[in-house]
Amino acid sequence: MIVVLRILFAVILVTMLAGTTWAMLEESVFDGGSHILRYRWGWMTLADAYFGFLTFFVWLAYKETSSLARIAWFVAIMLLGNIAMSAYMLLQLFRLPSDAPLEQLFLRRTAR
């Protein structure tokens, strides 16, 4: 399962980086954002995304024991969204052996 998750989050990361680059070639994020925010659905889509980012961060804050790491990942997630989230997951997944049980991914590491 760890290998499948590595592939999944690598695909997410590559897709988000490619899509972001493609979109930036057309217009700046600030110009694009002004179009989106003219509509209620734009606001709600943004709210939905950021509540999802916050939900992911709550788990990350539980998993990480360093306050500095928590702050750095919070900033990265709020600025980069799924790019940062998929990068975090890949870091976690590559720290585990391929045959590790899923609970090792989701639970906080204990001191050795």
Backbone hydrogen bonds, N-H to C=O, Kabsch-Sander energy under -0.5 kcal/mol:
donor,donor_aa,acceptor,acceptor_aa,energy
2,I,98,S,-0.6
5,L,1,M,-2.3
6,R,2,I,-2.2
7,I,3,V,-2.2
8,L,4,V,-2.6
9,F,5,L,-2.7
10,A,6,R,-1.9
11,V,7,I,-2.5
12,I,8,L,-2.3
13,L,9,F,-2.3
14,V,10,A,-2.6
15,T,11,V,-2.7
16,M,12,I,-2.7
17,L,13,L,-2.5
18,A,14,V,-2.7
19,G,15,T,-2.9
20,T,16,M,-2.5
21,T,17,L,-2.2
22,W,18,A,-2.6
23,A,19,G,-2.5
24,M,20,T,-2.5
25,L,21,T,-1.5
26,E,22,W,-0.6
26,E,23,A,-1.0
27,E,23,A,-2.0
32,G,28,S,-2.5
33,G,29,V,-2.5
34,S,30,F,-1.4
35,H,31,D,-1.0
36,I,32,G,-1.9
37,L,33,G,-2.4
38,R,35,H,-1.2
39,Y,36,I,-1.6
43,W,39,Y,-1.7
44,M,40,R,-2.6
45,T,41,W,-2.3
46,L,42,G,-2.1
47,A,43,W,-2.6
48,D,44,M,-2.7
49,A,45,T,-2.3
50,Y,46,L,-2.6
51,F,47,A,-2.5
52,G,48,D,-1.9
53,F,49,A,-2.3
54,L,50,Y,-2.4
55,T,51,F,-2.2
56,F,52,G,-2.3
57,F,53,F,-2.5
58,V,54,L,-2.0
59,W,55,T,-1.3
60,L,56,F,-2.3
61,A,57,F,-3.3
62,Y,58,V,-1.5
63,K,59,W,-2.4
64,E,60,L,-3.0
70,R,66,S,-2.1
71,I,67,S,-2.5
72,A,68,L,-2.6
73,W,69,A,-2.7
74,F,70,R,-2.3
75,V,71,I,-2.4
76,A,72,A,-2.3
77,I,73,W,-2.8
78,M,74,F,-2.6
79,L,75,V,-2.0
80,L,76,A,-3.1
81,G,77,I,-2.2
83,I,80,L,-1.8
85,M,81,G,-2.2
86,S,82,N,-2.4
87,A,83,I,-1.8
88,Y,84,A,-2.5
89,M,85,M,-2.3
90,L,86,S,-2.5
91,L,87,A,-2.3
92,Q,88,Y,-2.4
93,L,89,M,-3.0
94,F,90,L,-2.5
95,R,91,L,-0.7
95,R,92,Q,-0.7
96,L,93,L,-0.9
100,A,97,P,-2.0
104,Q,101,P,-1.6
105,L,101,P,-0.5
105,L,102,L,-1.3
106,F,102,L,-1.9
107,L,103,E,-2.3
109,R,63,K,-0.5
